[in-house]
Amino acid sequence: QVRMVESGVGSVQPGGSLRLSCAVSGTPISLNAMGWYRRAPGSQRDLVATITTGGITNYADSVKGRFTISRDNAKNTVYLQMNSLKPEDTAVYYCNGDYRSGSFFGSWGQGTQVTVSS
């Protein structure tokens, strides 16, 4: 069974930075395209960043230039560096396989809350 444990919960002011981590167990992430998703209050869960097995990244327009996804295959961990945070980035953040690449793991972790507020 694949499990994801997200961490890096934080509350920051607009313009601040946070780094999220996602430790994966049960499958080697080196074989999977990975993604970070988020669900804002009252909204659906959206895919915001992806990284292929070869390290190619892609971002939603709303976070492009501010967020950076990376992976450490040796630690089986995926990261999301978030800079220049905005109030609209407030959401619960989740990692999972990139569903568009067929790598979705079928279940979700608990997610980690990010709050951007002055």
N, C-alpha and C positions, 0 to 999 in steps of 0.2 A: 504494500500500500504506500502510495506517495504522500508525503506530508510536507507542507511548507510552513515555516515559522518566520513571520515578518517581525521586524523590530526596528526601533528608531522613532518611537512615538514622540511627538513634540508639539510644542506650542511656540510659535515664533511671530515676530512682527513682520509686517510687509517689508520686503527687501531682504529678509534673512535667508539662511540656508539650513538645510537638513540633509542627512544621509540616511537612507533606509537600507536595511539588509534583509535578505531572505535566504534562510538556510533550508535546503531541500534534502530530504532523505527518501530512500526507496527507489531512486532512479538517478543515474548519472546525468547531470545537466549538460555534460559535454555532448550528449547525443540529442539534445533538444533545443529548439529555438525557444527562448524564454521571453516573458513579457511582464510588465508592471501594469496593473489596472487600478482604477479608482472609482469609488462611488461617493458622490457628493450627496448631501441630504436631499431627499425627494427626487433623486435622479437614478438612472440606470447605471450599471457598472460599465465603464468605458476603458478601452485599451489606450494607454498613453505612451508606452515606449516598448520597443522590442529589440532583441539582439539575436542574430542567427548563430548557429554553431561556429561559423567562421568569423564572428565578431562584427558583422555588419549591423548597424543600428538604424532604427527608424523611429520617428516621433510624431505624435499628434501635433497639429499646428499650434494648439494652445500652449504647448510646453516647449516647442522647438527653440533651441538657443538658450534655454534655461535649465533643462534637465539633461542628465547624462546617465545612461544605463551601461552597466559593465558586468562582467562575470569573472569569477575565479573558479575554474573547474576543479582545481586541487582541493578547494574548500567546499565545493558543491554549493556555492553561494552566489547570489545575484544581488547587485547593488543598484540604488537609484540616488544619484546626487542631485539635489534640487537647490537651485540658486534663484535669486531674485524672486522669491516667493510672493504670491499675490493672494488676497483673500479668497478669490475664486478657486485656488488650489486646495482649499479646505475640503477634506474628504477622508474616507477610510481607504487605505492603499493595500493592494493585494498583489502577490506575484503568482504566476502560474506559467504553464507552457503557453506559447503563442498559438491561440486557437486557429489562426489563419494559416498556420503551417502544419496543422494537424497534431500539435504537441500538447494540447490541453489535457490536464491530468484527471479531470472528472470530478474533482472536489476542490474546495477552497480552504485556505487557512483562516485564522481568526482576523487577519488584517491588522493594520496599525493606523491609529488615528493621527492625522496631521491637521493642525489648526493654525491658520494664519490670521492674526487679528492684532489690531493696535489697542 
